[in-house]
Amino acid sequence: MTSNDKKIKIGLLGVGTVGTGVVKVLTNHPVLEIKKIGARDLNKKRDAVIKKELLTSDLKSIINDPEIEVIVEMLGGLNPSRELVIEAIKNKKHIVTANKDLIATHGAELFDLARENNVQIQFEASVCGGIPIINTLKQTLNANRFSKIMGILNGTTNYILSEMLNRGISYEQCLKEAQDKGYAEPDPTNDISGKDSAYKLSILASIAFGERIKINDVYNEGIEKITPNDIAISEDLGYRIKLVGIAKKEEDKIDIRVHPAFIKKTSTLASVFGANNGVLIEGNLIGELTLIGAGAGEFPTASSVAGDLNMLVAHITSAKGPNPQFVCKHTHYAKIKPISETTNSYFVRLRTDDKAGVVGQVGTIFGKHEVSINTLTQRGSNPDSSASITILTHLVKEEKLQAAIKEIEKSNIVKQVENVIRVFE
Ligand SMILES: NC(=O)c1ccc[n+]([C@@H]2O[C@H](COP(=O)([O-])OP(=O)(O)OC[C@H]3O[C@@H](n4cnc5c(N)ncnc54)[C@H](OP(=O)(O)O)[C@@H]3O)[C@@H](O)[C@H]2O)c1
């Protein structure tokens, strides 16, 4: 166990996209110190934040280092990840992993072993990168009985379907473009076939329903056969085609599958576009809840890995006092920006006499206070022979807008300033 005055040492296995993000996020961490970083090619050009002296291609030297308390596995795939994680657990090290293949395929074996060795495995980054879905299910929503998990769990296929919709182009053309831009792997089979989504869905369903799921029992069908014509027809009918993973609890069985599906255009998941992911959870207490965000990428994924690490810090240090995650650590008050200093666009509605020259006078006052008008509409006479003027401004500091409104109110140009509403662009 680490003493309070010593940092908790961690070892990283892998320093590619995710690992590099994790190193950046942990720079100057108050409690965690990266002791070793494992990679395959020591001569590879890497981000300057990766200290050369920490790099080693001898991954076993990391998992066997007695000073290292936590192993962060970011290698990907099953080999050598499985073997290394098993050995690390036997060495009583906690594990943080971003590896969905490993958890979906060997989770049962690893979690049993972790329990026997009294260590934890955290895996928030393994499903939907930056979306905090695992710990939301395991902790925040743990009072619920879940009935459904439904999600768009793969960014590559969602990007392809979104581009097919927006540009009316074929699946083949979209895939090629996605590969050229680096959005899709050179070998995209797992993404396209729905296998990657099946890995993630099986992890989520097994947490939500409290039962182990064998990955090969999860039906998966890919997007290869979807044509621009299918997409056009679905839109005409009020639907959108998405690659959907769905898991439902039905009496003693779980209905779990991944396949393309029409979903209502008005549904929240239909608005998940591009490389984003979205997960809808249905629980008896919460009702429906949808989380949408970046399903991959250096920093979103590093956010989940670092969150898991901070949780482990809390666990490791809690033996010495209250869990630091549950203790209020703030002692100072934040400085709050006054509303007068904020910048917004504004909708302004004025009631005026229906006579010539009013619009010009209003415009002059706005101009004097540097409030630039985006649109101005004068609407016909009201029953009392007054007129309505509605104005949308460009972005302006609140104090300038309020000064203009005050001057308009004081003048006899308008009968009344009926409303001023801030507009978010
Ligand atoms: N990329 C994302 O946005 C994302 C999102 C969520 C989850 N994940 C998961 O995070 C994990 C890592 O993904 P990534 O995108 O960071 O992968 P990556 O860029 O390919 O990096 C993999 C790293 O592991 C090292 N490595 C792989 N096999 C090795 C071996 N046999 N011996 C030594 N080192 C080895 C590589 O070494 P070299 O640098 O020397 O090649 C590299 O540093 C995967 O499980 C992935 O599914 C990724």
The ligand as a MOL file (V3000), in Angstrom:
LIG
                    3D

  0  0  0     0  0            999 V3000
M  V30 BEGIN CTAB
M  V30 COUNTS 48 52 0 0 0
M  V30 BEGIN ATOM
M  V30 1 N -8.6720 4.8460 -30.6870 0
M  V30 2 C -9.8150 5.0920 -30.0720 0
M  V30 3 O -10.4380 6.1450 -30.2700 0
M  V30 4 C -10.3570 4.0970 -29.0790 0
M  V30 5 C -11.5970 4.3540 -28.4770 0
M  V30 6 C -12.0760 3.4520 -27.4960 0
M  V30 7 C -11.3510 2.3320 -27.2060 0
M  V30 8 N -10.1650 2.0840 -27.8510 0 CHG=1
M  V30 9 C -9.4160 0.8870 -27.5040 0
M  V30 10 O -8.1930 1.2960 -26.9000 0
M  V30 11 C -7.1700 0.3340 -27.2020 0
M  V30 12 C -5.9800 1.0480 -27.8520 0
M  V30 13 O -6.4200 1.6660 -29.0420 0
M  V30 14 P -5.4940 2.6970 -29.8510 0
M  V30 15 O -6.3710 3.3040 -30.8870 0
M  V30 16 O -4.7450 3.5620 -28.9320 0 CHG=-1
M  V30 17 O -4.4840 1.6690 -30.5670 0
M  V30 18 P -3.1160 2.0020 -31.3130 0
M  V30 19 O -3.0690 3.4300 -31.6830 0
M  V30 20 O -2.9540 0.9720 -32.3740 0
M  V30 21 O -2.0030 1.7660 -30.1740 0
M  V30 22 C -1.6850 0.5060 -29.7000 0
M  V30 23 C -0.4480 0.5980 -28.8250 0
M  V30 24 O -0.1400 -0.6880 -28.3110 0
M  V30 25 C 1.2050 -1.0480 -28.6470 0
M  V30 26 N 1.2120 -2.4830 -28.9380 0
M  V30 27 C 0.2950 -3.1960 -29.6190 0
M  V30 28 N 0.6370 -4.4880 -29.6410 0
M  V30 29 C 1.7870 -4.5950 -28.9370 0
M  V30 30 C 2.6630 -5.6680 -28.6000 0
M  V30 31 N 2.4130 -6.9040 -29.0010 0
M  V30 32 N 3.7510 -5.4090 -27.8670 0
M  V30 33 C 4.0260 -4.1460 -27.4720 0
M  V30 34 N 3.2480 -3.1020 -27.7540 0
M  V30 35 C 2.1650 -3.3200 -28.4830 0
M  V30 36 C 1.5580 -0.2210 -29.8600 0
M  V30 37 O 2.9610 -0.0680 -29.8970 0
M  V30 38 P 3.6700 0.8530 -31.0260 0
M  V30 39 O 3.2810 2.2670 -30.6620 0
M  V30 40 O 5.1190 0.6200 -30.8510 0
M  V30 41 O 3.1050 0.4210 -32.3320 0
M  V30 42 C 0.8110 1.0690 -29.5640 0
M  V30 43 O 1.5750 1.8880 -28.7310 0
M  V30 44 C -7.8450 -0.7290 -28.0790 0
M  V30 45 O -8.2960 -1.7690 -27.2780 0
M  V30 46 C -9.0290 0.0210 -28.6770 0
M  V30 47 O -10.1030 -0.8310 -29.0370 0
M  V30 48 C -9.6560 2.9480 -28.7750 0
M  V30 END ATOM
M  V30 BEGIN BOND
M  V30 1 1 1 2
M  V30 2 2 2 3
M  V30 3 1 2 4
M  V30 4 1 4 5
M  V30 5 2 4 48
M  V30 6 2 5 6
M  V30 7 1 6 7
M  V30 8 2 7 8
M  V30 9 1 8 9
M  V30 10 1 8 48
M  V30 11 1 9 10
M  V30 12 1 9 46
M  V30 13 1 10 11
M  V30 14 1 11 12
M  V30 15 1 11 44
M  V30 16 1 12 13
M  V30 17 1 13 14
M  V30 18 2 14 15
M  V30 19 1 14 16
M  V30 20 1 14 17
M  V30 21 1 17 18
M  V30 22 2 18 19
M  V30 23 1 18 20
M  V30 24 1 18 21
M  V30 25 1 21 22
M  V30 26 1 22 23
M  V30 27 1 23 24
M  V30 28 1 23 42
M  V30 29 1 24 25
M  V30 30 1 25 26
M  V30 31 1 25 36
M  V30 32 1 26 27
M  V30 33 1 26 35
M  V30 34 2 27 28
M  V30 35 1 28 29
M  V30 36 1 29 30
M  V30 37 2 29 35
M  V30 38 1 30 31
M  V30 39 2 30 32
M  V30 40 1 32 33
M  V30 41 2 33 34
M  V30 42 1 34 35
M  V30 43 1 36 37
M  V30 44 1 36 42
M  V30 45 1 37 38
M  V30 46 2 38 39
M  V30 47 1 38 40
M  V30 48 1 38 41
M  V30 49 1 42 43
M  V30 50 1 44 45
M  V30 51 1 44 46
M  V30 52 1 46 47
M  V30 END BOND
M  V30 END CTAB
M  END
